Amino acid sequence: MGGSLFKSCLLLLILSLFGQGCVAPKLERRQPVEVTAEDSAAAGRAYYERGDYTSAVAEFSKALDQTPDNGDLLISRANAWAQKGFLDQAIADFNRAIELNPQNARAYHNRGLSWDKKGDFDRAIGDFNRVIEIDPQFAIAFHSRGNAWANKGQYTNAIADYNRVLVLLPQDTETFINRGLAYLKIGELDAAISDFSQALIFKPESAMAFLSRGEAWEKKSDLDRAIADYQKSIELNPRNVLAYIKMGNVWVAKGNPDKAIEDYNKAILIKPGFALSYYIRGVTWHEKGELDRAMEDYTKALNINPRFVEAYVNRGNVWAAKNNFNNAFEDYNKALVIDQQFAEAYVNRGFIWARRSEYDKAITDYNRAIEINSADPKAYTKRGLAWERKGAFDRALADYDAALAISKNDPETFINKAWLLATCPQPAIRNGAVAIQLATRAVQLFPGPLAMDTLAAAYAEAGRFPEAVTAQAELLKQLGSGASGDAVKEIRQRLEYYRNNKPWRQQ
């Protein structure tokens, strides 16, 4: 009975669902919702705001499929392309927007930003000029043109544009910072500090302003104020890697390399993939004489950035200090493959050519270094030594004089010139009195065996043999009783010459 009642109720339920005759319900066909250009544009803007530039490009493209001559959409898609780093595609869209409206200042401005990112600063400046022609009150165009001038290294022009911005926007923090950075580049440190301080009045939480002002204090050698500003920058932005690196540099300048290394360690902990942190820590290990640690850090920097020219050169210097001149030579070559204008690599490679007695090749490298940087005294000094080894003593003397005209207190040049004047086989070159002056200054600047050996030779050339004997004996004392080798034998041989009232002559 109960079972029959259940079945009857179930049947009634089914009938009520399907109706009499158990007819199935009729399906309704819905029309697809049409996505308008404005819908896609709105989606593109939303993706752009979230930083999803790939999706933004896709949505703006859908909108442009429906309205291909919409200049605003072209600019929006171009901006998304630029954010993705696809600058050629961005410029193509800006070009089309400008074709549609040659007075579109925003299109010119943003195209200029893309040229700037591509490193084509002249085209960028041309676009910013056009913006300013269209709208002389477009403050951001002056700011952007100032940045382009700064990127070209024309800091006076940059400052002029930043001045125009501050007339239109007198409290623009970023412009104060950028103008301060331009002043920093041209050495107007007080003006730079004033701008960074002004930026901090309007934006006291600007980590960048503290970082930049710290750099200005550092350049003024006000190291305690520099550290205070770097610390404040880190306080505002604890992941500010550059602040740690710069503060480390100040600790080095204050004679505390261990504290500097602590800061470099923090920078590496925050951003392990930043090659500069390893490189600068390597430089500090290098200066401390910890060559293996320096080598390790230079190599880590190169693993991250295989085109880090300075790291190759400095690693080459470590190899040279470890007397592995073949590896040093290889690193200098790698540096020059990357950057054929890196003068120091030519100087250092020239040194190795000279060690191999390939003086013509050494001189070729020194010539190239001087072509690139005629203000480097090392290139002249080392070229002078190569000329000396070839027996071109007049050319050697001219190069030593050129080096001293650039740097009046270079101990290596004092030693080389004094040695030449004291020991040259050509009497016309020798001058004992001047050699004594130079060698005495070298001993003051660079006390050590090489300077003392040179001073003894200078005394002997001047006929002051007792002083020559005393200086040479002091040199042997510095070397210690256990010193040996060909160089020590030659030093002892010179001592015997001086005891016999004979000056030393280059062989």
VOGU-3710 file (C-alpha; in Angstrom, 3 decimals, decimal comma):
1> mggslfkscl> 0,000/0,000/0,000  2,744/2,420/0,997  4,770/1,462/-2,093  1,780/2,159/-4,435  1,207/5,554/-2,868  4,895/6,438/-3,369  4,776/5,446/-7,040  1,569/7,496/-7,585  3,133/10,584/-6,049  6,277/10,153/-8,155
11> lllilslfgq> 4,155/9,863/-11,289  2,285/13,049/-10,417  5,581/14,818/-9,842  6,908/13,750/-13,240  3,700/14,823/-14,950  3,788/18,170/-13,241  7,358/18,659/-14,460  6,761/17,688/-18,059  3,123/18,568/-18,426  0,360/16,420/-19,780
21> gcvapklerr> 1,423/13,939/-22,311  5,004/14,056/-20,912  6,070/16,700/-23,497  9,710/17,909/-22,991  10,221/21,641/-22,280  11,067/23,854/-25,228  14,742/25,067/-25,335  15,276/28,807/-25,788  18,063/30,035/-28,110  19,925/33,047/-26,655
31> qpvevtaeds> 21,537/35,603/-28,969  25,332/36,024/-28,337  26,214/39,193/-26,440  27,960/41,651/-28,766  31,347/42,923/-27,458  31,717/46,541/-28,479  34,919/48,425/-29,174  34,315/50,360/-25,971  34,028/47,110/-24,001  37,396/45,918/-25,340
41> aaagrayyer> 38,945/49,331/-24,741  37,684/49,344/-21,142  39,095/45,847/-20,623  42,407/46,967/-22,127  42,592/49,939/-19,752  41,835/47,671/-16,792  44,575/45,214/-17,790  47,003/48,102/-18,290  46,314/49,451/-14,810  46,982/45,987/-13,353
51> gdytsavaef> 50,284/45,752/-15,236  49,116/42,948/-17,547  50,354/44,601/-20,727  50,053/41,497/-22,916  46,314/41,264/-22,230  46,039/45,040/-22,619  47,547/44,833/-26,129  45,128/42,027/-27,016  42,079/43,991/-25,883  43,148/47,251/-27,522
61> skaldqtpdn> 43,748/45,270/-30,738  40,160/43,906/-30,586  38,880/47,454/-30,201  41,009/48,656/-33,106  39,699/45,861/-35,309  36,333/47,614/-35,049  37,619/51,213/-35,060  41,011/51,192/-36,835  41,255/54,994/-37,047  40,804/55,666/-33,337
71> gdllisrana> 43,852/57,696/-32,347  43,282/57,321/-28,613  43,181/53,533/-28,914  46,345/53,550/-31,021  48,112/55,553/-28,311  46,793/53,217/-25,598  48,040/50,154/-27,449  51,354/51,870/-28,165  51,778/52,596/-24,447  51,169/48,925/-23,664
81> waqkgfldqa> 53,675/47,862/-26,326  56,218/50,243/-24,804  55,649/48,826/-21,326  56,330/45,357/-22,740  59,573/46,631/-24,276  58,297/46,261/-27,849  59,378/49,772/-28,812  59,230/49,371/-32,595  55,582/48,265/-32,386  54,877/51,170/-30,038
91> iadfnraiel> 56,465/53,663/-32,446  54,443/52,223/-35,348  51,209/52,862/-33,428  52,303/56,364/-32,445  53,165/57,049/-36,115  49,645/56,037/-37,163  48,088/58,204/-34,456  50,142/61,175/-35,663  49,102/60,515/-39,287  45,493/60,673/-38,149
101> npqnarayhn> 46,084/63,868/-36,144  49,361/65,771/-36,741  48,530/68,010/-33,761  48,308/65,140/-31,273  50,821/66,288/-28,647  50,372/63,162/-26,517  51,332/60,906/-29,445  54,474/62,938/-30,138  55,385/62,966/-26,464  54,994/59,242/-25,922
111> rglswdkkgd> 56,777/58,439/-29,177  59,613/60,611/-27,890  59,736/58,494/-24,732  60,082/55,377/-26,900  62,921/56,930/-28,902  64,568/57,838/-25,612  64,317/54,231/-24,383  65,873/53,055/-27,669  68,797/55,419/-27,090  67,909/57,611/-30,081
121> fdraigdfnr> 68,030/60,816/-28,060  68,046/63,182/-31,036  64,766/61,797/-32,358  63,352/61,921/-28,840  64,305/65,596/-28,523  62,769/66,257/-31,940  59,453/64,804/-30,789  59,520/66,758/-27,523  60,255/69,935/-29,510  57,130/69,263/-31,584
131> vieidpqfai> 55,045/68,783/-28,428  56,214/72,125/-27,069  55,409/73,821/-30,411  51,877/72,418/-30,205  51,422/73,162/-26,491  54,001/75,433/-24,796  52,366/74,699/-21,432  52,953/70,933/-21,671  55,238/70,780/-18,605  55,968/67,064/-18,870
141> afhsrgnawa> 57,417/67,588/-22,359  60,027/69,953/-20,928  60,812/67,361/-18,252  61,121/64,563/-20,814  63,297/66,691/-23,086  65,478/67,515/-20,087  65,917/63,797/-19,427  66,887/63,231/-23,061  69,463/66,032/-22,882  70,839/64,465/-19,702
151> nkgqytnaia> 71,026/61,063/-21,404  73,067/62,732/-24,175  75,402/64,155/-21,520  74,300/67,736/-22,250  73,518/68,650/-18,676  73,346/72,427/-19,138  70,520/71,995/-21,669  68,844/69,535/-19,303  68,976/72,055/-16,452  67,426/74,726/-18,688
161> dynrvlvllp> 64,471/72,422/-19,425  64,044/71,442/-15,780  63,960/75,170/-14,969  61,032/75,553/-17,389  59,188/72,693/-15,693  59,584/74,301/-12,278  58,095/77,550/-13,590  54,996/75,589/-14,608  55,064/73,070/-11,722  56,977/74,744/-8,872
171> qdtetfinrg> 56,578/71,823/-6,462  57,433/68,927/-8,773  59,643/66,659/-6,678  60,911/64,535/-9,570  62,111/67,610/-11,454  64,016/68,891/-8,432  65,693/65,479/-8,134  66,565/65,295/-11,842  67,885/68,847/-11,914  69,933/67,999/-8,834
181> laylkigeld> 71,373/64,967/-10,616  72,316/67,172/-13,581  74,049/69,622/-11,243  75,829/66,646/-9,690  77,145/65,622/-13,111  78,662/69,040/-13,803  80,172/69,296/-10,326  77,865/71,988/-8,951  77,489/70,144/-5,673  75,914/72,904/-3,586
191> aaisdfsqal> 73,222/73,462/-6,221  72,601/69,714/-6,314  72,245/69,505/-2,530  69,864/72,470/-2,580  67,634/70,736/-5,156  67,591/67,420/-3,292  66,770/69,239/-0,059  63,956/71,124/-1,804  62,566/67,830/-3,087  62,539/66,531/0,490
201> ifkpesamaf> 60,536/69,546/1,643  57,773/68,605/-0,793  58,205/64,840/-0,377  59,953/63,945/2,901  59,581/60,210/2,237  61,553/60,288/-1,033  64,212/57,575/-0,733  65,633/58,719/-4,082  66,191/62,285/-2,837  68,082/61,035/0,229
211> lsrgeawekk> 70,127/58,655/-1,939  71,051/61,427/-4,388  71,851/63,964/-1,678  74,035/61,339/-0,008  76,007/61,041/-3,244  76,477/64,812/-3,338  77,733/64,849/0,259  80,082/61,998/-0,653  81,509/64,001/-3,566  82,038/66,927/-1,180
221> sdldraiady> 83,933/64,494/1,105  81,378/65,090/3,863  81,270/61,375/4,518  79,285/61,402/7,769  76,425/63,331/6,144  76,597/60,974/3,170  76,185/57,954/5,445  73,297/59,618/7,292  71,450/60,213/4,003  72,129/56,700/2,714
231> qksielnprn> 70,846/55,266/5,994  67,682/57,383/5,726  67,200/56,184/2,146  67,476/52,581/3,368  65,069/53,285/6,227  62,484/54,490/3,696  63,238/51,680/1,260  64,899/48,731/3,025  65,429/46,976/-0,305  67,371/49,879/-1,779
241> vlayikmgnv> 70,382/47,974/-3,137  72,145/51,060/-4,504  71,998/52,759/-1,101  73,820/49,815/0,485  76,435/49,859/-2,294  76,986/53,613/-2,029  77,171/53,463/1,750  79,717/50,672/1,422  81,775/52,906/-0,860  81,783/55,599/1,810
251> wvakgnpdka> 83,008/53,120/4,417  85,892/52,289/2,057  86,677/56,007/1,762  86,639/56,239/5,570  89,170/53,408/5,747  86,767/50,753/6,991  86,608/48,113/4,216  85,191/45,446/6,541  82,113/47,550/7,254  81,839/48,216/3,523
261> iedynkaili> 81,795/44,492/2,833  78,957/44,104/5,362  76,896/46,555/3,307  77,786/44,851/0,025  76,717/41,544/1,595  73,321/43,063/2,436  72,947/44,288/-1,142  73,684/40,788/-2,435  71,215/39,243/0,019  68,460/41,563/-1,230
271> kpgfalsyyi> 69,222/41,120/-4,928  71,484/38,124/-5,617  71,291/38,622/-9,365  72,766/42,135/-9,354  76,267/41,930/-10,854  77,425/45,321/-9,558  77,191/44,194/-5,929  79,585/41,298/-6,531  81,886/43,473/-8,608  82,209/46,248/-6,037
281> rgvtwhekge> 82,720/43,735/-3,231  85,395/42,147/-5,404  87,131/45,521/-5,749  87,191/45,828/-1,969  88,601/42,313/-1,496  91,160/43,218/-4,171  92,227/46,358/-2,323  92,509/44,333/0,895  94,873/41,955/-0,899  92,470/39,014/-0,689
291> ldramedytk> 92,971/38,016/-4,298  91,098/34,697/-4,259  87,958/36,304/-2,831  88,264/39,149/-5,345  88,604/36,628/-8,169  85,515/34,761/-6,966  83,408/37,930/-6,873  84,563/39,168/-10,285  83,703/35,761/-11,715  80,241/35,826/-10,112
301> alninprfve> 79,638/39,267/-11,599  80,630/37,937/-15,026  78,379/34,897/-14,672  75,467/37,295/-14,175  76,590/39,788/-16,814  79,035/38,305/-19,348  79,515/41,775/-20,907  80,755/43,432/-17,705  83,948/44,969/-19,120  85,311/46,326/-15,824
311> ayvnrgnvwa> 84,959/42,904/-14,231  87,086/41,324/-16,977  89,757/44,011/-16,571  89,854/43,722/-12,788  89,890/39,932/-12,903  92,766/40,239/-15,360  94,540/42,443/-12,816  94,096/39,737/-10,168  95,531/37,131/-12,541  98,492/39,455/-13,147
321> aknnfnnafe> 98,999/39,943/-9,397  99,042/36,151/-9,080  101,675/36,038/-11,880  99,291/34,233/-14,218  99,880/36,569/-17,136  98,341/34,301/-19,770  94,946/34,342/-18,021  95,284/38,080/-17,462  95,980/38,592/-21,169  92,892/36,529/-22,028
331> dynkalvidq> 90,661/38,641/-19,770  91,964/41,909/-21,233  91,253/40,543/-24,718  87,687/39,642/-23,700  87,174/43,151/-22,373  88,351/44,658/-25,660  86,105/42,416/-27,738  83,159/43,914/-25,842  84,387/47,506/-25,701  87,129/48,637/-28,055
341> qfaeayvnrg> 87,153/52,060/-26,391  88,154/50,821/-22,922  91,548/52,481/-22,493  92,583/50,695/-19,301  92,364/47,297/-21,007  94,828/48,484/-23,674  97,228/49,776/-20,994  97,101/46,514/-19,061  97,427/44,332/-22,141  100,352/46,479/-23,246
351> fiwarrseyd> 102,037/45,711/-19,934  101,826/41,982/-20,707  103,158/42,496/-24,235  106,092/44,321/-22,640  106,676/41,476/-20,182  106,916/39,208/-23,217  109,484/41,638/-24,691  107,052/42,411/-27,526  107,657/46,124/-27,172  106,210/47,189/-30,527
361> kaitdynrai> 102,911/45,502/-29,705  103,006/47,064/-26,247  103,565/50,514/-27,742  100,673/49,958/-30,170  98,369/49,250/-27,226  99,639/52,264/-25,276  99,141/54,463/-28,361  95,538/53,297/-28,609  94,962/53,974/-24,918  96,310/57,513/-25,308
371> einsadpkay> 94,099/58,108/-28,374  91,080/57,176/-26,249  92,151/58,955/-23,063  95,039/61,379/-23,418  94,730/62,360/-19,741  95,852/58,978/-18,342  99,423/59,267/-16,999  99,805/55,468/-16,742  99,678/55,035/-20,514  102,515/57,555/-21,017
381> tkrglawerk> 104,610/56,074/-18,203  104,295/52,511/-19,480  104,897/53,565/-23,074  107,985/55,418/-21,869  109,266/52,243/-20,246  108,687/50,320/-23,487  110,634/52,981/-25,436  113,385/52,706/-22,837  113,577/48,934/-23,302  113,908/49,509/-27,060
391> gafdralady> 116,739/51,978/-26,474  114,696/55,003/-27,600  115,722/56,997/-24,527  114,695/60,421/-25,818  111,169/59,151/-26,515  111,069/57,513/-23,102  112,030/60,773/-21,417  109,375/62,668/-23,391  106,707/60,211/-22,251  107,768/60,440/-18,601
401> daalaisknd> 107,584/64,220/-18,838  104,113/63,979/-20,408  102,959/61,729/-17,554  104,292/64,132/-14,906  102,587/67,067/-16,640  99,273/65,236/-16,059  99,999/63,867/-12,589  102,727/65,640/-10,666  102,798/63,051/-7,872  102,838/59,717/-9,664
411> petfinkawl> 105,461/57,533/-7,907  105,837/55,104/-10,832  106,748/57,952/-13,167  109,148/59,472/-10,628  110,914/56,110/-10,334  111,065/55,460/-14,086  112,320/58,917/-14,987  114,838/58,994/-12,124  116,169/55,564/-13,131  116,594/56,702/-16,727
421> latcpqpair> 118,380/59,911/-15,693  120,648/57,954/-13,344  121,514/54,898/-15,447  121,017/55,741/-19,148  123,952/54,652/-21,344  123,681/57,950/-23,252  125,473/60,741/-21,340  123,237/63,422/-22,873  120,221/61,918/-21,122  121,757/61,488/-17,666
431> ngavaiqlat> 121,229/64,083/-14,926  122,140/62,940/-11,414  120,859/66,013/-9,571  117,365/65,792/-11,080  117,381/62,021/-10,584  118,016/62,527/-6,838  115,092/64,978/-6,592  112,727/62,582/-8,356  113,881/59,491/-6,469  113,659/61,283/-3,109
441> ravqlfpgpl> 110,055/62,231/-3,917  109,355/58,634/-4,965  110,661/57,336/-1,619  108,339/59,783/0,176  105,299/58,770/-1,895  106,028/55,090/-2,365  108,535/53,859/0,205  109,841/50,474/-0,767  112,648/48,578/-2,457  112,094/49,951/-5,964
451> amdtlaaaya> 112,211/53,596/-4,889  115,238/52,986/-2,645  117,120/51,180/-5,426  116,466/54,148/-7,719  117,612/56,656/-5,107  120,910/54,758/-4,632  121,516/54,808/-8,410  120,763/58,548/-8,498  123,279/59,239/-5,707  125,908/57,222/-7,582
461> eagrfpeavt> 125,296/59,125/-10,834  125,776/62,393/-8,930  129,056/61,087/-7,483  127,651/60,834/-3,959  128,846/57,267/-3,476  128,720/57,060/0,351  125,017/57,952/0,233  124,531/55,475/-2,621  126,125/52,726/-0,493  123,949/53,643/2,500
471> aqaellkqlg> 120,742/53,617/0,410  121,602/50,304/-1,260  122,507/48,716/2,088  119,183/49,936/3,488  117,456/48,334/0,515  119,078/44,953/1,230  118,076/45,321/4,863  114,461/45,864/3,801  114,602/42,739/1,650  115,937/40,645/4,533
481> sgasgdavke> 118,814/38,215/4,816  116,825/35,410/3,209  116,176/37,303/-0,034  117,506/35,596/-3,146  117,078/35,447/-6,903  118,451/37,267/-9,924  117,024/40,632/-8,856  118,741/40,422/-5,456  122,001/39,386/-7,102  121,811/42,484/-9,282
491> irqrleyyrn> 121,106/44,679/-6,247  124,195/43,261/-4,515  126,185/43,812/-7,705  125,148/47,473/-7,754  126,222/47,827/-4,125  129,702/46,645/-5,102  129,775/49,190/-7,935  128,942/52,008/-5,517  131,555/50,823/-3,019  134,068/51,053/-5,854
501> nkpwrqq> 132,864/54,578/-6,748  131,287/53,413/-9,991  127,778/54,421/-11,128  125,406/51,827/-12,554  124,556/51,745/-16,244  121,668/50,004/-17,990  122,878/46,967/-19,917
//
